[in-house]
Amino acid sequence: MLTVDGDPSPQHVARRLREGMTRGVLSFPLTAFHDDGSLDPDGFRAHVAGRLATGPGAVFPACGTGEFFSLDEEEYRTVVSITVEEAAGQVPVVAGTGYGWAQAARFARIAEEAGADALLTLPHYLVEAPQSGLAAQLERLAARTRLPLIAYQRGQVAYGIEALRRIAGIPNVIGLKDGHSDLDRLQRLTLAAPDGFLFFNGAATAEIQARAYAAVGVPAYSSAVHAFAPEIAGAFFTALGDGDRGTMDELLREFYVPLVELRDRAPGYAVSLVKAAARLRGQRVGPVRAPLADPAPADLAGLKALLTTGLDLVGAAL
């Protein structure tokens, strides 16, 4: 790992993440592809360097926004390696991993070899599972990597209190990212977790619910908007930290809520709209890979108008 002080322990990585998320949003970069669908390493490197230049709290390559589900193992190695090189130890690099625990362990070994600081465990594939199985899945993965793990509950993965206590007792499990937005359940989990256990708001377009999450003790969040408009993401993050309700309300009303309404028009727009917005700003990220599809022309026009509005609000230009 290319950490500044060379300490790879879970406690140290958790401390770096905790410090980082007070300074900036959690950045989830897009994976760049050529028009023929092949990986574009140079485009990805430029995209990551641009995100890092804006001061995120941490960077999470090859996760949902980064189309982890469409990468083969060598492409994954390239994506994580480039991110580690560009981060150069200045912020934690948390790579995605997923599928069943056996395949997740293969990706974990690659991430470890590439120098990642930690792993975000994406929901397993297809099947429903009992609480004991969810915990066992994480235990098996944790036993096969020295990297700290952040569990991600979304889709068919939702931890109860006892399962949360079980996974929090795994030495290298340091936190939980929540994508369900069930704040009653989340509050119970935060109260049941041991001191120092990290929680992250991983809702789609997390800024919409950032104040509600912060109210139950989860102020840190991932920002898809940071991938294409760090000026807007940064302005909202600052306003949230300052308690500037007026700025937050304006950004939510004029930009974030319309973005969510546009996002909800078609499955997969949570990624393909983000990539399209990055292209509108001149970033070399290319198209999404199937089964995702790029936005329809009418939606692209709406996205451009909305992006212009959002950037105007923070004094930036398309």
C-alpha positions as CSV (number, residue, x, y, z in Angstrom):
1,M,0.0,0.0,0.0
2,L,1.2,3.5,-0.8
3,T,0.2,5.1,2.4
4,V,2.1,8.2,3.5
5,D,3.2,6.7,6.8
6,G,3.2,3.0,5.8
7,D,0.8,1.7,8.4
8,P,-1.6,-0.8,6.8
9,S,-3.6,-1.8,9.9
10,P,-7.4,-1.7,9.8
11,Q,-7.4,0.8,12.7
12,H,-5.1,3.2,10.8
13,V,-7.1,2.9,7.6
14,A,-10.3,3.5,9.5
15,R,-8.7,6.6,11.1
16,R,-7.6,7.9,7.7
17,L,-11.1,7.4,6.3
18,R,-12.7,9.1,9.3
19,E,-10.4,12.1,8.9
20,G,-10.8,12.2,5.2
21,M,-14.6,12.2,5.3
22,T,-14.6,15.4,7.4
23,R,-12.7,17.1,4.6
24,G,-14.5,16.0,1.5
25,V,-17.0,13.7,-0.2
26,L,-16.2,10.1,-0.9
27,S,-15.3,9.9,-4.7
28,F,-16.5,7.1,-6.9
29,P,-14.7,7.5,-10.3
30,L,-16.1,6.3,-13.6
31,T,-14.3,3.6,-15.5
32,A,-13.3,4.9,-18.9
33,F,-14.0,2.8,-22.0
34,H,-13.3,3.4,-25.7
35,D,-16.3,3.5,-28.1
36,D,-15.8,-0.1,-28.9
37,G,-16.2,-1.0,-25.2
38,S,-12.6,-1.8,-24.5
39,L,-10.9,-0.3,-21.4
40,D,-9.3,3.2,-21.8
41,P,-6.5,3.3,-19.2
42,D,-5.4,6.8,-20.3
43,G,-8.9,8.2,-20.1
44,F,-9.4,6.6,-16.7
45,R,-6.1,8.0,-15.4
46,A,-7.0,11.5,-16.5
47,H,-10.5,11.2,-14.9
48,V,-9.1,9.9,-11.6
49,A,-6.4,12.7,-11.5
50,G,-9.1,15.3,-12.0
51,R,-11.2,13.9,-9.1
52,L,-8.2,13.7,-6.8
53,A,-7.3,17.3,-7.6
54,T,-10.6,18.5,-6.0
55,G,-9.7,17.0,-2.5
56,P,-12.1,14.1,-1.9
57,G,-12.0,12.3,1.5
58,A,-11.2,9.0,-0.2
59,V,-11.5,7.4,-3.7
60,F,-13.4,4.2,-4.5
61,P,-12.5,2.7,-7.9
62,A,-14.3,-0.2,-9.5
63,C,-17.4,0.1,-7.5
64,G,-21.0,0.5,-8.7
65,T,-20.4,3.9,-10.4
66,G,-17.2,2.4,-11.8
67,E,-19.1,-0.5,-13.4
68,F,-17.3,-3.2,-11.3
69,F,-19.9,-5.7,-12.6
70,S,-18.6,-5.4,-16.2
71,L,-14.8,-5.6,-15.5
72,D,-12.7,-8.7,-16.0
73,E,-9.9,-9.4,-13.5
74,E,-7.1,-7.8,-15.6
75,E,-9.2,-4.7,-16.3
76,Y,-9.9,-4.5,-12.6
77,R,-6.2,-4.8,-11.8
78,T,-5.5,-1.9,-14.2
79,V,-8.2,0.3,-12.7
80,V,-7.1,-0.2,-9.1
81,S,-3.4,0.1,-10.0
82,I,-3.9,3.4,-11.8
83,T,-6.0,4.8,-8.9
84,V,-3.3,3.8,-6.4
85,E,-0.6,5.4,-8.5
86,E,-2.5,8.7,-8.9
87,A,-3.6,8.8,-5.2
88,A,0.1,8.3,-4.2
89,G,-0.9,7.7,-0.6
90,Q,-2.5,11.1,-0.1
91,V,-6.1,9.7,0.4
92,P,-7.3,6.1,1.0
93,V,-8.1,3.9,-2.0
94,V,-11.0,1.6,-1.4
95,A,-11.6,-0.8,-4.3
96,G,-14.8,-2.6,-4.9
97,T,-15.2,-6.4,-4.7
98,G,-18.2,-8.6,-5.0
99,Y,-20.1,-11.7,-6.2
100,G,-19.8,-14.7,-4.0
101,W,-17.1,-14.8,-1.4
102,A,-14.8,-17.1,-3.5
103,Q,-14.8,-14.7,-6.5
104,A,-14.7,-11.7,-4.2
105,A,-11.5,-13.1,-2.7
106,R,-9.9,-13.3,-6.1
107,F,-10.6,-9.6,-6.7
108,A,-9.4,-8.9,-3.2
109,R,-6.1,-10.5,-3.9
110,I,-5.7,-8.4,-7.0
111,A,-6.6,-5.2,-5.1
112,E,-4.1,-6.1,-2.4
113,E,-1.4,-6.7,-5.0
114,A,-2.2,-3.4,-6.7
115,G,-1.8,-1.5,-3.4
116,A,-5.4,-0.7,-2.4
117,D,-5.9,0.4,1.2
118,A,-9.3,-1.3,1.7
119,L,-12.2,-3.0,0.0
120,L,-15.9,-2.2,-0.4
121,T,-17.9,-5.4,-0.5
122,L,-20.7,-5.1,-3.0
123,P,-23.9,-7.1,-2.6
124,H,-23.6,-10.8,-3.6
125,Y,-25.1,-12.1,-6.8
126,L,-28.8,-13.0,-7.3
127,V,-29.9,-15.1,-4.3
128,E,-31.7,-14.0,-1.1
129,A,-29.8,-15.1,2.1
130,P,-30.5,-15.3,5.8
131,Q,-28.7,-13.0,8.3
132,S,-26.3,-15.8,9.3
133,G,-25.4,-16.3,5.7
134,L,-24.7,-12.6,5.1
135,A,-22.4,-12.6,8.1
136,A,-20.7,-15.8,7.0
137,Q,-20.1,-14.4,3.6
138,L,-18.1,-11.5,5.0
139,E,-16.3,-13.8,7.5
140,R,-15.1,-16.0,4.6
141,L,-13.9,-13.0,2.6
142,A,-12.2,-11.4,5.6
143,A,-10.3,-14.6,6.3
144,R,-8.8,-14.4,2.7
145,T,-7.5,-10.9,2.7
146,R,-5.5,-8.7,4.9
147,L,-7.2,-5.6,3.6
148,P,-9.8,-3.8,5.8
149,L,-13.4,-4.3,4.6
150,I,-16.4,-2.0,4.4
151,A,-19.7,-3.9,4.1
152,Y,-22.3,-2.5,1.7
153,Q,-25.9,-3.1,2.4
154,R,-28.1,-2.6,-0.6
155,G,-30.5,-4.7,-2.7
156,Q,-30.8,-8.1,-1.2
157,V,-28.3,-7.4,1.6
158,A,-29.6,-5.8,4.7
159,Y,-28.0,-6.5,8.1
160,G,-30.0,-6.8,11.3
161,I,-28.6,-5.9,14.7
162,E,-27.2,-9.3,15.5
163,A,-25.6,-9.7,12.1
164,L,-24.1,-6.2,12.4
165,R,-22.6,-7.1,15.8
166,R,-21.2,-10.3,14.3
167,I,-19.5,-8.6,11.3
168,A,-18.3,-5.7,13.4
169,G,-16.5,-8.3,15.5
170,I,-14.4,-9.4,12.5
171,P,-11.0,-7.7,13.0
172,N,-10.6,-6.3,9.6
173,V,-14.2,-5.2,9.0
174,I,-14.2,-1.4,9.7
175,G,-17.5,-0.1,8.5
176,L,-20.8,-0.2,6.7
177,K,-22.1,1.6,3.7
178,D,-25.9,1.9,3.6
179,G,-27.9,2.1,0.4
180,H,-31.4,1.3,1.8
181,S,-32.2,4.7,3.4
182,D,-34.3,3.0,6.1
183,L,-33.3,5.5,8.8
184,D,-35.1,3.8,11.6
185,R,-33.1,0.6,10.9
186,L,-29.9,2.5,10.3
187,Q,-30.2,4.4,13.7
188,R,-30.6,1.0,15.5
189,L,-27.5,-0.3,13.7
190,T,-25.4,2.8,14.6
191,L,-26.4,2.4,18.2
192,A,-25.5,-1.3,18.3
193,A,-22.1,-0.9,16.6
194,P,-18.9,-0.6,18.6
195,D,-17.1,2.7,19.0
196,G,-15.1,3.6,16.0
197,F,-17.1,1.6,13.5
198,L,-17.6,3.7,10.4
199,F,-20.9,4.3,8.6
200,F,-21.4,5.9,5.2
201,N,-24.5,7.2,3.4
202,G,-24.5,5.2,0.1
203,A,-28.0,6.2,-1.1
204,A,-28.3,6.9,-4.8
205,T,-27.7,10.7,-5.3
206,A,-26.8,10.8,-1.6
207,E,-27.1,14.5,-1.2
208,I,-30.9,14.3,-1.3
209,Q,-30.8,12.5,2.0
210,A,-27.6,13.8,3.5
211,R,-29.2,15.9,6.2
212,A,-31.5,13.0,7.3
213,Y,-28.5,10.6,7.4
214,A,-26.5,13.2,9.4
215,A,-29.3,13.4,11.9
216,V,-28.9,9.7,12.8
217,G,-25.1,10.1,13.1
218,V,-24.0,9.3,9.5
219,P,-22.7,12.5,8.0
220,A,-20.3,10.9,5.5
221,Y,-21.6,10.2,2.0
222,S,-20.6,9.1,-1.5
223,S,-21.2,11.5,-4.3
224,A,-21.9,10.5,-7.8
225,V,-22.1,14.1,-8.8
226,H,-18.5,14.5,-7.8
227,A,-17.6,12.4,-10.8
228,F,-18.8,15.1,-13.2
229,A,-19.3,18.3,-11.2
230,P,-17.0,18.5,-8.2
231,E,-17.9,22.2,-8.0
232,I,-21.5,21.4,-7.2
233,A,-20.6,18.4,-4.9
234,G,-18.1,20.5,-3.1
235,A,-20.5,23.4,-2.6
236,F,-23.2,21.1,-1.1
237,F,-20.6,19.4,1.1
238,T,-19.5,22.8,2.5
239,A,-23.0,23.9,3.0
240,L,-23.9,20.7,4.9
241,G,-20.9,21.2,7.2
242,D,-21.7,24.8,7.8
243,G,-25.4,24.2,8.4
244,D,-26.2,26.5,5.5
245,R,-29.7,25.5,4.9
246,G,-30.4,28.2,2.2
247,T,-27.6,26.9,0.0
248,M,-28.5,23.3,0.5
249,D,-32.2,24.0,-0.3
250,E,-31.3,25.9,-3.5
251,L,-29.0,23.2,-4.7
252,L,-31.5,20.5,-3.9
253,R,-34.4,22.4,-5.5
254,E,-32.7,23.5,-8.6
255,F,-30.3,20.7,-9.3
256,Y,-30.4,17.5,-7.2
257,V,-34.1,16.9,-7.2
258,P,-34.5,17.4,-10.9
259,L,-31.4,15.2,-11.4
260,V,-33.1,12.4,-9.5
261,E,-36.3,12.8,-11.5
262,L,-34.3,12.5,-14.7
263,R,-32.3,9.5,-13.2
264,D,-35.6,7.7,-12.5
265,R,-36.7,7.7,-16.1
266,A,-34.8,4.6,-17.0
267,P,-33.0,1.7,-15.3
268,G,-29.3,2.2,-15.1
269,Y,-29.4,6.0,-15.4
270,A,-27.7,6.2,-12.0
271,V,-24.5,5.4,-13.8
272,S,-25.2,6.2,-17.5
273,L,-26.4,9.8,-16.7
274,V,-23.3,10.4,-14.6
275,K,-21.1,9.2,-17.4
276,A,-23.0,11.3,-20.0
277,A,-22.6,14.4,-17.8
278,A,-18.8,13.7,-17.5
279,R,-18.6,13.6,-21.3
280,L,-20.6,16.9,-21.6
281,R,-17.8,18.4,-19.5
282,G,-15.1,17.1,-21.8
283,Q,-14.0,14.1,-19.8
284,R,-12.7,11.1,-21.7
285,V,-14.8,8.4,-20.0
286,G,-16.6,6.9,-23.0
287,P,-19.9,5.0,-23.0
288,V,-21.3,2.6,-20.5
289,R,-21.0,-1.1,-21.0
290,A,-24.0,-3.4,-21.6
291,P,-26.3,-4.2,-20.0
292,L,-26.4,-0.5,-19.2
293,A,-27.3,1.9,-22.1
294,D,-26.4,5.5,-22.7
295,P,-29.2,8.0,-22.2
296,A,-31.7,8.8,-24.9
297,P,-31.2,12.1,-26.9
298,A,-34.0,13.9,-25.2
299,D,-32.7,13.0,-21.8
300,L,-29.2,14.1,-22.8
301,A,-30.6,17.5,-23.7
302,G,-32.4,17.7,-20.4
303,L,-29.2,16.7,-18.6
304,K,-27.2,19.4,-20.3
305,A,-29.7,22.1,-19.3
306,L,-29.8,20.8,-15.8
307,L,-26.0,20.7,-15.5
308,T,-25.7,24.2,-16.8
309,T,-28.2,25.4,-14.1
310,G,-26.3,23.6,-11.4
311,L,-22.9,25.0,-12.4
312,D,-24.4,28.5,-12.7
313,L,-25.5,28.2,-9.1
314,V,-22.0,27.6,-7.8
315,G,-20.3,30.1,-10.2
316,A,-18.8,27.5,-12.6
317,A,-19.2,26.9,-16.3
318,L,-20.0,23.8,-18.5
